[in-house]
């Protein structure tokens, strides 16, 4: 089992939630204030760790079987993202998808850090 922070299409009620295969929701929470938050071409959200100017980003933590993570969740992630470890607001560490450093200047990014929530952002552009 792996604790995984999700903040986009695999959260409850979102189109990719079925990929979790019934994994248990552990918590609704936020990251530590150490991340910028981007919309990648308005298709998916991306966390990016920073030393200064970060904010808390909303999401959900799930306890996902490693086989599900390997076979279903990770293959569905956009190539602009990679698996990493983040810090939550309570100081604990979990897996999450992060923006690959190589893509910070190659893809259409919109900084949505001030919104801090993928659903709120999507609602604002709908």
KEVEXRO-971593 format. One record per residue: residue number from 1; residue in one letter; x, y, z of N, C-alpha, C in turn. Coordinates in steps of 0.05 Angstrom, whole numbers, plus 5000, padded with zeros to 4 digits. Example, Ala and Ser with C-alpha at 12.3 -4.5 7.8 and 13.67 -1.06 7.14 Angstrom:
2
  nr rest n_xx n_yy n_zz ca_xx ca_yy ca_zz c_xx c_yy c_zz
   1    A 5264 4886 5156  5246  4910  5156 5264 4934 5156
   2    S 5257 4955 5142  5273  4979  5143 5258 5001 5157
***
This chain:
126
  nr rest n_xx n_yy n_zz ca_xx ca_yy ca_zz c_xx c_yy c_zz
   1    X 5017 4976 5000  5000  5000  5000 5018 5025 5000
   2    X 5008 5046 4987  5023  5071  4986 5004 5094 4990
   3    X 5011 5113 5007  4995  5137  5010 5002 5156 4988
   4    X 4981 5164 4974  4984  5181  4950 4966 5205 4951
   5    X 4977 5229 4948  4963  5254  4947 4954 5258 4918
   6    X 4927 5262 4915  4916  5267  4889 4903 5294 4889
   7    X 4906 5310 4868  4895  5337  4867 4883 5344 4840
   8    X 4876 5323 4825  4865  5328  4798 4844 5308 4791
   9    X 4846 5296 4767  4826  5279  4755 4820 5253 4769
  10    X 4836 5245 4788  4830  5219  4802 4817 5224 4829
  11    X 4811 5248 4836  4797  5253  4861 4768 5244 4859
  12    X 4755 5242 4882  4726  5234  4882 4710 5251 4863
  13    X 4693 5238 4848  4675  5253  4830 4688 5261 4804
  14    X 4713 5256 4801  4727  5264  4776 4730 5240 4757
  15    X 4735 5245 4731  4733  5224  4711 4753 5201 4714
  16    X 4775 5205 4728  4795  5184  4730 4794 5170 4757
  17    X 4775 5176 4773  4773  5164  4800 4772 5134 4799
  18    X 4759 5123 4779  4756  5094  4776 4783 5079 4775
  19    X 4804 5093 4767  4831  5081  4766 4841 5072 4793
  20    X 4830 5084 4814  4839  5077  4841 4829 5050 4850
  21    X 4810 5038 4836  4800  5011  4842 4789 5009 4870
  22    X 4776 5029 4880  4764  5027  4907 4783 5033 4929
  23    X 4806 5044 4924  4826  5051  4945 4813 5069 4966
  24    X 4821 5065 4990  4810  5080  5013 4819 5109 5014
  25    X 4799 5127 5016  4805  5155  5021 4814 5158 5050
  26    X 4838 5168 5054  4849  5171  5081 4843 5199 5092
  27    X 4845 5220 5075  4841  5247  5085 4837 5267 5062
  28    X 4821 5287 5068  4822  5312  5051 4841 5330 5066
  29    X 4860 5341 5052  4881  5356  5065 4894 5376 5046
  30    X 4916 5388 5054  4931  5405  5037 4961 5398 5040
  31    X 4976 5407 5020  5005  5404  5022 5016 5424 5042
  32    X 5041 5421 5049  5055  5442  5063 5057 5466 5043
  33    X 5063 5489 5053  5064  5513  5036 5091 5515 5022
  34    X 5098 5494 5007  5124  5491  4994 5121 5486 4964
  35    X 5098 5492 4952  5093  5484  4924 5079 5507 4909
  36    X 5086 5509 4884  5071  5525  4865 5052 5506 4851
  37    X 5030 5516 4841  5009  5499  4829 5003 5509 4802
  38    X 5004 5491 4782  5000  5500  4754 4978 5483 4741
  39    X 4966 5496 4721  4949  5482  4702 4966 5477 4678
  40    X 4968 5451 4670  4984  5444  4647 4965 5442 4623
  41    X 4965 5463 4607  4948  5464  4583 4919 5461 4589
  42    X 4911 5469 4613  4883  5465  4623 4873 5436 4621
  43    X 4892 5418 4621  4885  5389  4620 4889 5375 4647
  44    X 4909 5384 4662  4915  5371  4688 4930 5391 4706
  45    X 4928 5386 4732  4943  5403  4750 4971 5392 4755
  46    X 4989 5409 4764  5017  5400  4770 5028 5416 4794
  47    X 5039 5401 4813  5053  5413  4835 5082 5416 4827
  48    X 5095 5438 4837  5123  5442  4833 5136 5453 4858
  49    X 5155 5438 4870  5167  5446  4895 5184 5471 4891
  50    X 5182 5489 4911  5198  5514  4910 5209 5520 4938
  51    X 5231 5535 4939  5243  5542  4964 5228 5566 4977
  52    X 5217 5584 4960  5203  5608  4970 5178 5612 4952
  53    X 5158 5624 4964  5134  5631  4949 5114 5609 4944
  54    X 5116 5588 4959  5097  5566  4957 5072 5571 4972
  55    X 5052 5553 4968  5027  5555  4982 5016 5528 4988
  56    X 4996 5526 5005  4983  5501  5011 4964 5495 4987
  57    X 4964 5470 4978  4948  5462  4955 4929 5439 4965
  58    X 4904 5442 4958  4883  5423  4967 4884 5397 4951
  59    X 4878 5375 4965  4876  5349  4952 4866 5328 4970
  60    X 4868 5303 4961  4859  5280  4976 4881 5259 4978
  61    X 4883 5246 5001  4903  5225  5005 4889 5198 5004
  62    X 4899 5180 4988  4888  5153  4986 4909 5132 4993
  63    X 4900 5110 5004  4917  5087  5010 4914 5068 4986
  64    X 4932 5069 4968  4930  5055  4942 4948 5030 4942
  65    X 4937 5007 4934  4955  4984  4931 4977 4989 4910
  66    X 5001 4980 4916  5023  4985  4898 5018 4975 4870
  67    X 5005 4952 4867  4998  4942  4840 4980 4961 4825
  68    X 4961 4973 4839  4943  4992  4827 4958 5017 4818
  69    X 4976 5026 4836  4992  5049  4829 5009 5044 4804
  70    X 5022 5020 4804  5039  5013  4781 5024 5009 4755
  71    X 5002 4994 4757  4988  4984  4733 4966 5002 4722
  72    X 4955 5019 4740  4932  5035  4731 4936 5065 4734
  73    X 4946 5074 4757  4948  5103  4762 4971 5115 4747
  74    X 4995 5105 4751  5019  5117  4738 5017 5117 4707
  75    X 5008 5095 4694  5007  5095  4665 4987 5116 4654
  76    X 4968 5125 4671  4948  5144  4661 4957 5173 4665
  77    X 4979 5177 4678  4989  5204  4683 5001 5217 4658
  78    X 4997 5243 4654  5010  5256  4631 5040 5255 4633
  79    X 5053 5255 4610  5083  5253  4609 5096 5278 4622
  80    X 5082 5299 4626  5093  5323  4638 5097 5319 4669
  81    X 5085 5298 4680  5086  5294  4708 5103 5269 4715
  82    X 5114 5269 4739  5129  5246  4749 5123 5241 4778
  83    X 5127 5217 4787  5122  5209  4815 5144 5221 4832
  84    X 5135 5233 4854  5153  5244  4874 5142 5242 4902
  85    X 5156 5253 4921  5147  5253  4949 5144 5282 4957
  86    X 5121 5287 4969  5115  5314  4979 5110 5315 5009
  87    X 5110 5339 5020  5104  5343  5048 5075 5354 5050
  88    X 5060 5342 5068  5033  5352  5074 5034 5373 5096
  89    X 5012 5387 5099  5011  5409  5119 5017 5399 5147
  90    X 5011 5373 5153  5017  5362  5180 5046 5353 5183
  91    X 5062 5356 5162  5090  5348  5163 5096 5320 5153
  92    X 5076 5304 5147  5080  5277  5138 5087 5277 5108
  93    X 5098 5255 5099  5106  5252  5071 5089 5232 5057
  94    X 5082 5237 5032  5066  5219  5015 5075 5222 4986
  95    X 5068 5202 4970  5073  5204  4941 5054 5224 4929
  96    X 5062 5236 4907  5046  5254  4891 5058 5257 4863
  97    X 5043 5267 4845  5053  5272  4818 5063 5301 4817
  98    X 5087 5305 4807  5100  5331  4806 5106 5338 4777
  99    X 5107 5364 4771  5115  5373  4745 5144 5366 4741
 100    X 5150 5353 4718  5178  5347  4712 5193 5374 4707
 101    X 5216 5376 4718  5231  5401  4716 5236 5408 4686
 102    X 5241 5388 4670  5247  5393  4641 5223 5406 4627
 103    X 5199 5404 4638  5175  5415  4624 5168 5443 4634
 104    X 5183 5454 4652  5175  5480  4663 5177 5502 4642
 105    X 5192 5498 4620  5193  5519  4599 5183 5509 4572
 106    X 5173 5484 4571  5165  5472  4545 5136 5468 4541
 107    X 5120 5471 4562  5091  5467  4560 5076 5492 4569
 108    X 5051 5493 4561  5034  5516  4568 5026 5513 4598
 109    X 5038 5530 4615  5032  5529  4643 5018 5555 4651
 110    X 4997 5552 4668  4984  5574  4680 4987 5571 4710
 111    X 4999 5591 4722  5002  5591  4751 4976 5595 4765
 112    X 4967 5574 4780  4941  5576  4794 4945 5572 4824
 113    X 4969 5579 4833  4977  5576  4861 4957 5591 4879
 114    X 4950 5615 4872  4932  5631  4889 4905 5618 4893
 115    X 4896 5603 4873  4871  5588  4876 4875 5563 4893
 116    X 4897 5549 4888  4904  5527  4906 4886 5502 4906
 117    X 4868 5501 4886  4849  5479  4886 4841 5474 4856
 118    X 4845 5450 4846  4839  5444  4818 4810 5447 4812
 119    X 4792 5438 4829  4764  5440  4823 4755 5470 4822
 120    X 4765 5486 4841  4758  5514  4840 4768 5527 4815
 121    X 4792 5520 4807  4803  5531  4782 4786 5523 4758
 122    X 4780 5498 4756  4763  5488  4733 4736 5502 4733
 123    X 4725 5507 4756  4699  5521  4758 4701 5550 4749
 124    X 4725 5562 4753  4729  5590  4746 4733 5594 4716
 125    X 4741 5573 4702  4746  5576  4673 4723 5563 4657
 126    X 4704 5550 4670  4681  5538  4656 4661 5558 4647
***
